[in-house]
Amino acid sequence: MVHVDTDEEPELASRYRVVGIPTTIRFVSGEETGRLIGFRSEEELTAFARGIKKPRTV
């Protein structure tokens, strides 16, 4: 996991189309394979990092 301060790195935020904070982007072999925008639980983040798709709950 890497934390990027988008205020200090606006070019990077633009390059990866970060429109909301927090944004979590998963990369595999340099390619984006998933994206989450907004606060998520530890369980959701763990599943996302492992590549497990879980149904969204409201």
Backbone as a ProteinNet text record, in pm:
[ID]
protein_1_A
[PRIMARY]
MVHVDTDEEPELASRYRVVGIPTTIRFVSGEETGRLIGFRSEEELTAFARGIKKPRTV
[TERTIARY]
85	0	89.3	43.8	115.9	17.7	57.4	-25	34.4	-50.8	-6.3	-87.9	-19.7	-86	-118	-245.2	-283.5	-265.7	-261.2	-232.5	-87.3	1.3	142.8	178.8	93.7	120.4	0	-41.5	-160.9	-146.1	-24.7	-4.8	-32.3	11.1	-12.6	-161.8	-229.1	-373.4	-446.2	-404.5	-465.7	-438.2	-315.5	-277.3	-363.8	-396.6	-476.2	-623.5	-666.2	-805.6	-867	-795.1	-845.4	-942.9	-1071	-1174.6	-1236.1	-1205.5	-1257.3	-1152	-1161.6	-1065.3	-1141.3	-1100.1	-985.5	-1019.9	-920	-930.4	-825.8	-867.2	-776.5	-775.3	-657.5	-643.4	-556.6	-603.6	-526.5	-459.2	-329.9	-252.9	-198.9	-200	-136.7	-48.3	79	176.8	169	151.1	149.5	18.1	-81.9	-212.6	-316.4	-401.4	-508.6	-609.5	-641.2	-735.9	-857.2	-859.2	-973.6	-957.2	-1072.4	-1071.3	-1186.9	-1156.5	-1257.3	-1248.1	-1362.6	-1364.9	-1449.2	-1393.8	-1464.6	-1415	-1460.3	-1419.6	-1470.1	-1387.5	-1423.8	-1377.7	-1446.7	-1409.5	-1281.1	-1218.8	-1098.5	-1128.2	-1244	-1283.1	-1294.4	-1356.5	-1370.5	-1234.5	-1146.5	-1014.2	-931	-940.9	-867.5	-915.7	-1047.9	-1103.8	-1062.4	-1067.1	-1027.2	-881	-794.9	-651.6	-623.6	-703	-686.2	-753.6	-828.4	-894.6	-1027.2	-1082.7	-1212.5	-1321.5	-1414.8	-1526.2	-1638.2	-1679.6	-1788	-1905.2	-2026.7	-2140.9	-2146.1	-2189	-2202.7	-2323.3	-2304.9	-2417.6	-2449.2	-2574.7	-2618.4	-2641.8
-117.1	0	123.1	223.1	348.9	462	558.2	676.1	791.6	862	978.4	1098.9	1205.6	1330.7	1402.7	1403.3	1460.7	1612.1	1677.6	1821.2	1847.9	1756.2	1771.6	1709.4	1620.8	1551.4	1561.8	1683.6	1698.1	1634.7	1630.5	1568.2	1418.1	1355.6	1213	1185.1	1269.1	1254.1	1266.9	1359.8	1379	1260.2	1213.8	1099.5	977.5	954.8	837.4	870.9	990.7	1033.1	1018.6	1065.1	1063.4	1179.5	1146.8	1249.5	1256.3	1158.8	1156.9	1103	1145	1102.4	1029.2	913.9	838.3	759.2	736.6	649.5	540.8	417	302.5	238.8	226	167.6	42.6	-67.4	-192.5	-207.7	-239.8	-262.8	-404.8	-467.9	-597.9	-584.6	-610.3	-598.7	-462.1	-356.8	-220.8	-176.2	-262.9	-229.9	-216.6	-113	-96.5	-209.5	-276.3	-387.5	-364.1	-252.6	-221.7	-87.9	-30.7	102.5	111.9	167.2	198.1	346.2	410.5	551.5	563.7	630.1	648.8	554.9	582.7	503.3	361.3	263.4	122	55.9	-49.8	-124.1	-202.8	-245.9	-327.7	-453.5	-514.8	-636.5	-609.4	-498.6	-463.4	-437.9	-365.9	-337.2	-464.3	-554.3	-681	-763.1	-774.1	-848.8	-784.5	-652.9	-580.3	-607.1	-598	-620.1	-761.8	-856.1	-995.9	-1023.8	-929.1	-949.4	-1018.7	-1025.4	-1089.5	-987.4	-1018.8	-927.5	-964.3	-866.6	-887.9	-799.9	-847.9	-764.4	-640.5	-529.3	-403.5	-413.4	-360.6	-353.6	-208.4	-181	-42.2	-17.7
0	0	0	-74.6	-83.5	-60	21.4	46.5	-32.7	-107.6	-183.6	-138.1	-101.5	-66.2	-196.4	-235.7	-364.7	-369.3	-253.4	-251.3	-290.5	-252.1	-284.6	-418.9	-469.7	-596.1	-690.3	-728	-811.7	-950.1	-1004	-1135.1	-1129	-1021.1	-1003.5	-986	-907.9	-888.6	-1022.3	-1104	-1235.8	-1326.9	-1324.9	-1409.9	-1383	-1255.9	-1218.8	-1195.3	-1239	-1234.4	-1094.8	-996.3	-859	-843.9	-822.2	-811.9	-672.6	-590.2	-453.5	-359.6	-235.1	-133.6	-23.5	18.9	-31.5	-158.3	-241.1	-357.4	-341.9	-360.3	-354	-491.9	-549.7	-682.5	-670.4	-728	-726.3	-862.4	-860.7	-982.2	-981.3	-1096.4	-1115.8	-1238.8	-1221.8	-1330.8	-1399.2	-1319.7	-1371.5	-1433	-1436.2	-1493.7	-1383.7	-1394.1	-1296.5	-1313	-1201.1	-1205.5	-1116.7	-1046.5	-962.1	-895.2	-854.5	-793	-694.4	-577.6	-476.6	-444.4	-432.9	-394.7	-269.1	-169.3	-43.3	64.6	186.8	303	289.2	323.9	321.5	450.5	487.7	608	581.9	689.5	677.5	596.5	620.7	547.9	397	361.2	219.4	154.3	225	170.7	154.3	250.7	242.6	124.1	108	-5.1	-137.2	-142.5	-263.8	-297.4	-196.8	-218.4	-268.2	-222.2	-264.2	-397.5	-449.4	-578	-567.6	-446.3	-424	-444.2	-532.2	-553.8	-457.5	-379.8	-284.9	-327.3	-308.5	-343.3	-256.3	-315.8	-241.1	-148.9	-30.4	62.6	85.3	109.6	130	276.2
[MASK]
++++++++++++++++++++++++++++++++++++++++++++++++++++++++++

